[in-house]
Amino acid sequence: MDSVMSFQPSEETLEKYADVMINFALNSGEGVKPGEVVQIRVPEVAKPLLVTLRRAVLKAGAHPIIFYTPDDFAREHYELASDEQLSFFPEKYLKGLVDEVDHTVVVLAETNKKELDGIDSGKIMAAQKALKPYMDWRRTKEGEGKYTWTLCMYGTQAMADEVGMSLEEYWAEIANACYLDDSDPAGKWKALYEELYAIKDKLDVMPIEKLHVEAADTDLWVAIGENRKWLGGSGRNIPSFELFISPDWRGTEGRIRFTEPLYRYGNLIKDAYLEFKDGRVTKATASEGEAILKEMIAVENADKIGEFSLTDRRFSRITKFMGETLFDENVGGENGNTHIAVGAAYRDSFTGDQTSVSEKEWESMGYNNSVVHTDIVATSNRVVTAYLKDGSSQVIYRDGEYQV
């Protein structure tokens, strides 16, 4: 077992990974510039990647700020913290941080996928809610074009065990999905995004009023809303093969069955199912983790959708369930995937100048605002039909592929 436990990706792989994250993903595909400040948030177990990330930042002439968090450290906080401690918000510190940094890289890596199993879900959500001003500040700065972020994943034994792979197999999936097995991964991503944008441009010129998603145990209507564009390929997530939009939450009707398990807030949610009426979730069930699902949806505005997404199986290099949303929301496989996010909308879906829009105007356009943003994924075969403003309709997605 020791030989399996000691598997580590090669230095070359980690150098390429860091190169993609720092010199491609940040700054919306342009990479960081000299003099910029880059926050790197990495758990202890992912230290080898931290080393190459910092190296790439320094070589780019930028300034790294490191947040290095111990493994297996979260649970005791929830066990010991009072209500006051759970909702404590270090306002000056976090405001200063948002003002200081130009970019953030977050590395997802876990040593215990269910570390918070059994912790009162209300406590977990209380800590999440306390961060709302911080999330708002970041989003405002991002909307002004002064801040970008990206996520990536560092495979661990616990993550591989959870999905029945060896650590070596798990890393092979990461390397394949992120083009780390190629001599020029960043070049591959740029080429892929050109292809994705060709489809995105076709969707953007279609005057879509609403989408109808039909699949097993799924009959969902999503109203798109005015002044919106499709998004994808911005470098926010590596890997990312999806095209998505932030719809007008008020026009969501019907039901959707999700097929992929979801790890969220240190808990596992299985077989999630949601029903919507007048844009709000009216029913939420799961075969496992239903309490945390319901607690999450009870958070302000987390009962409305902020994102609708489709991944085309021809683009995605992800074929296996990885137990991490970053990968699972981009899975290709036989049918591609549909996912929706309950909670916050992406304001960069707006076609105009974000900085000139007031909170009241965002609300009037149906852009949802919440501290929650949770993607839930379905890989069941589906047909997605667009209903256009002139009353006609067109199938835009079938058998895992865009039809535009």
Secondary structure, 3 states (H helix, E strand, C coil): CHHHHCCCCCHHHHHHHHHHHHHHHCCCCCCCCCCCEEEEEEEHHHHHHHHHHHHHHHHCCCEEEEEEECCCCCHHHHHHCCHHHHCCCCHHHHHHHHHHCCEEEEEECCCCCCCCCCCCHHHHHHHHHHCHHHHHHHHHHHHCCCCEEEEEECCCHHHHHHCCCCHHHHHHHHHHHCCCCCCCHHHHHHHHHHHHHHHHHHHHHCCEEEEEEEECCEEEEEECCCCECCECCCCCECCCCEEEECCCHHHCEEEEECCCCEEECCEEEECCEEEEECCEEEEEECCECHHHHHHHHHCCCCCCEEEEEEECCCCCCCCCCCCCHHHHCCCCCCCCEEEEEEECCCHHHECCCHHHCCHHHHHHCCCCCCCCEEEEEECCCCEEEEEECCCCEEEEEECCEECC
